Amino acid sequence: MSPVSVRTESNSDAAAQPIVASHAMHWVRFISGRIAGMALVLLIVSALTFAVFVLLPADPARLACGRPCTPQNLEAARGFMGLGQSAPMQYLEFLRGIFFGRTYGAGPAQINCAAPCLGYSFRLNESVTSLIAGSLPVTFSIAIGAAVMWLIGGVTAGVAAVIRRGSAVDRLVILGAVTGVSAPSYLVGLLGILLFGFKLNIVPVSGYVPFTQSPVDWAWHLVLPWTVLAFLSAAVYARLTRALMLDGLGTDYVRTARAKGISEGRVITRHVLRNVMIPVVTLFGLDLGSLLGGAVITEKVFSMPGLGALLLDAVGNVDLPIVVGVTLVAATLILVANFVVDLCYGVLDPRVRE
């Protein structure tokens, strides 16, 4: 290799290094900014949720006081639960408990709540963090499985409708999409239980088996909830994919690709579908984040002990620490899902990376 070529290669490497460093710094600033924004949003959500907790007419101390609830017992219950302080001090104690843990009461009856402590349910005699940790695997199992099914099924149905537009396939996709969008989730769930559970006796209709106990039984008990949620959500994705792809087929770059002799299937899958996936991924992040916060109706219909069922039970029994904790966790999951979606934009659209 000549000295000139060696100098040329080293000069190009030296010129590329500042560009790589600039891109790395851009990603560091982007991720740091988003994490700071997420922390600020969570702080606002926690403050608002705690304000609702304080302003509600229900008195957790009175509910935990028992009978007879004398004024002395009521004051003792308030002090034990940490409700004797002012509202701002209670909020600061709540935040401190998340990072450092906290204690309730004193003496032999003292209760220690290790960090991250989201509160304590005196009704269930268990920390809110432990209750949420026990319910999260159920909700995650329902959400992740159903999300994969509705994303693949909905986008595939939308693409098939565009490729065979005007045919029976297109009309069938439109009919299924309209049905899925219009049908209430509880009705579809109950019909699924009636048909596949009781009439045909194909799949289980309730209960949850941990994955660590039996992966096969875990999936088998989730087939029906996955199918119900996937049918309802895939309808939206099929309609969205079909509409966006029909718009994309009329753009200039698609006409140019066709003029170059590129096949229709390649135009649709390689050129149009990639642009369509940007709004689809946005919607997917929002739906998945909301579902991770608790599939309330689905969990109740199929008797799944997830976050949604935990929240409904807490609302019915006015167990406000659980309501606050589940709300904060749900907000965190939604923010994380949106953060992941923002990172995916850079993969789908080179302009975002720039």
Secondary structure, 3 states (H helix, E strand, C coil): CCHHHHHHHHHHHHHHHHHHHHHHHHHHHHHHHHHHHHHHHHHHHHHHHHHHHHHCCCCHHHHHHCCCCCHHHHHHHHHHHCCCCCHHHHHHHHHHHHHHCEEECCHHHCEEECCCCCCEECCCCEEHHHHHHHHHHHHHHHHHHHHHHHHHHHHHHHHHHHHCCCCHHHHHHHHHHHHHHHCCHHHHHHHHHHHHHHHCCCCCCCCCCCCCCCHHHHHHHHHHHHHHHHHHHHHHHHHHHHHHHHHHCCCHHHHHHHHCCCCHHHHHHHHHHHHHHHHHHHHHHHHHHHHHCCCHHHHHHCCCCCHHHHHHHHHHCCCHHHHHHHHHHHHHHHHHHHHHHHHHHHHHCHHHHC
